[in-house]
Structures are given as C-alpha cells and as structure tokens.
Amino acid sequence: MKVFGIAGSSGSGKSTLLDQLIPRFVADGLRVAGIKHTHHGFDPDTPGKDSWRMREGGCQNVVLVGARHLTLMRHYPEEKPSPEIGEALSVLPPDTDLVMVEGYKWSDFPKLEIYRPANGKAPLWTDVPGVVAVATDVPEEVSRQTTLPVLNLSDVDAIYAWIRGYLDR
C-alpha cells in the first residue's frame, strides 16, 4: 500500500486537486482509498438514529452497513488526541494500492505541497516532513525559492504523471 499526500494551507486547492487526481489513478486500474484529516470537529452520525444511540450508549465502535456501504465510526474520548495516520491506514483493506491523503501534514510520508504565494502564507516545505514536490500557480517564481521539483498547478496531467513516476520508483 503506497501513501501519498496533498498538503497546503487552507484554501490552497488541496481538495480540488485530489478531485482531479483520484479518477486518473482509478482509471489506471489502481484500488485507491482516501483519507481526509481535519482539525475541525465533525460527527458523521445523525442524532436520534439507531447508530447514534449505540454510540451514546457507550459503544466505542459502531459499524453502519447498508446495501452498498460500510462505515466504521470509532469514538475517541475528548482527552485523547486525534488518531495518527497509522491508525487510519490500519482500517483500510489490505489490497489497497494507493492511499491519497489530505491533511496529516506533520506526518512523515511523501506529499505534494500546493503553494500559492498570493495567499500570504509561508511555504510548508521548509518545516513539514515529507514534502517531495511543490505545485503552484507561479512556477517560475517558486522555482527560485526551492530545489524541490516545481509543477504548474494548472497542468493536472503533468502533476499526475509526476506523482505516478514518483510512486513507481
């Protein structure tokens, strides 16, 4: 199972790029999984529904199964930190070829940074582990700031080809 991430500041276009990349990997025959890590709290369950009542009753794990879906909801106490990437990976089927990750920027796995200088945020590649390339809307400018490969954010085919080449090494 290979893991590759998309990192960047909020609003940089991480989700948009993943929306464009994932179908390309799937079309190439890869079994792809996605992991989205957010610092914002969320609850995928609906208050009052059976699965919600199971959780409220004390179940730490609730599996919701439908005709074509299986969802695992694992509850963590508030005092426990957010699960690490390894725990998220451990629930995926072993025949997964590629896991595309949005978030977990501080975890050390290969990732592409989306960097837009106009957003006014500092680049991540200087501090964040695992950044192996940068995609940007101003490649000429960013190429002068780093020795990492710099890709044009508007050329999704080139970004896909670069990631494929990186993963196939």
C-alpha positions in Angstrom: 0.0 0.0 0.0 1.5 3.3 -1.1 0.7 6.5 0.7 0.9 10.0 -1.0 -0.4 13.2 0.4 -1.5 16.6 -0.7 -0.6 19.4 1.7 -1.1 23.1 1.8 -2.6 26.0 3.6 -6.4 26.3 3.9 -7.9 27.4 0.6 -4.9 26.5 -1.5 -6.8 23.9 -3.6 -6.0 20.6 -2.0 -9.5 19.1 -2.3 -9.9 20.4 -5.9 -6.6 18.8 -6.9 -7.5 15.5 -5.3 -10.9 15.5 -7.0 -8.9 15.7 -10.3 -6.1 13.2 -9.5 -8.1 10.3 -7.9 -10.1 9.5 -11.0 -6.9 9.3 -13.0 -5.4 6.7 -10.6 -8.6 4.7 -10.7 -8.7 4.8 -14.5 -5.2 3.3 -14.5 -6.6 0.3 -12.5 -5.4 1.2 -9.0 -7.5 0.5 -6.0 -7.5 3.9 -4.3 -8.5 4.9 -0.8 -8.7 8.4 0.5 -8.0 9.8 4.0 -9.1 13.3 4.9 -7.8 14.6 8.2 -9.4 17.7 9.7 -8.7 19.7 12.8 -12.3 20.7 12.9 -14.7 18.5 14.8 -17.3 16.7 12.9 -19.9 14.0 13.5 -21.0 11.8 10.6 -23.9 10.4 12.6 -27.4 11.7 12.9 -28.7 12.4 16.5 -31.5 10.2 17.4 -30.8 7.4 14.8 -30.0 3.9 15.9 -26.2 4.1 15.3 -26.1 7.4 17.2 -28.0 5.8 20.1 -25.5 2.9 20.1 -22.6 5.4 20.4 -24.4 7.4 23.0 -25.0 4.2 24.9 -21.2 3.6 25.2 -20.1 1.7 22.0 -16.7 2.9 21.1 -17.1 1.4 17.6 -20.2 1.4 15.5 -20.4 -0.1 12.1 -23.2 1.1 9.9 -23.9 -1.2 7.0 -26.1 -0.5 4.0 -26.7 -2.2 0.7 -23.5 -0.7 -0.8 -21.7 0.9 2.1 -19.9 0.1 5.3 -18.9 2.9 7.6 -16.9 2.5 10.8 -17.4 5.2 13.4 -14.9 4.9 16.1 -15.4 7.2 19.1 -12.5 8.7 20.9 -12.7 10.5 24.3 -12.1 14.2 24.1 -8.9 13.9 26.1 -7.4 11.5 23.5 -5.5 13.2 20.7 -6.7 12.8 17.1 -5.8 9.3 15.7 -2.5 9.2 13.9 -2.2 8.3 10.2 -1.2 4.7 11.0 -4.5 4.1 12.8 -6.4 5.5 9.8 -4.3 3.3 7.4 -4.9 0.2 9.6 -8.7 0.1 8.8 -8.2 0.1 5.1 -8.4 -3.2 3.1 -5.0 -4.8 2.6 -5.5 -4.9 -1.2 -5.5 -1.1 -1.4 -2.8 0.0 -3.9 -2.7 3.7 -3.1 -4.0 6.0 -0.3 -4.3 9.6 -1.2 -4.2 11.8 2.0 -5.4 15.3 2.6 -4.1 16.5 5.9 -1.7 14.9 8.4 0.9 17.3 7.1 3.1 16.7 10.1 3.3 13.0 9.5 6.3 11.8 7.6 5.1 10.3 4.3 5.6 11.7 0.8 3.5 14.7 -0.1 3.0 17.4 -2.7 2.6 20.9 -1.4 0.2 23.2 -3.0 1.7 26.7 -2.6 0.1 29.9 -3.7 2.3 32.9 -2.7 -0.6 35.3 -3.2 -2.4 33.7 -0.2 0.2 35.3 2.0 1.2 32.1 3.9 4.7 30.8 4.2 5.6 27.7 2.3 5.4 24.4 4.2 8.4 22.7 2.6 10.9 24.3 4.9 9.3 22.8 8.1 6.9 20.0 7.1 8.4 16.5 6.7 7.9 14.5 3.5 7.3 17.3 1.0 8.8 15.9 -2.2 7.5 18.5 -4.7 5.5 21.7 -5.0 2.6 22.6 -7.2 1.9 26.3 -7.7 0.2 28.9 -9.8 3.5 30.7 -10.2 6.1 28.0 -11.0 8.8 30.4 -12.3 8.8 32.4 -9.1 8.7 29.3 -6.8 11.5 27.6 -8.7 13.8 30.3 -7.5 12.8 29.6 -3.8 13.4 25.8 -3.6 15.4 22.9 -5.1 12.3 20.7 -5.0 10.6 19.8 -8.2 8.1 22.6 -9.0 4.9 21.8 -11.0 2.4 24.0 -12.6 -0.8 23.8 -10.7 -2.9 24.3 -13.8 -1.4 21.2 -15.5 -3.1 18.4 -13.7 -1.9 15.8 -16.3 1.7 16.8 -15.6 1.1 16.6 -11.8 -0.5 13.2 -12.2 2.4 12.0 -14.4 5.0 13.3 -11.8 3.3 11.6 -8.9 2.9 8.3 -10.9 6.6 8.4 -11.7 7.5 9.1 -8.1 5.3 6.2 -6.8 6.6 3.8 -9.4 10.3 4.3 -8.4 
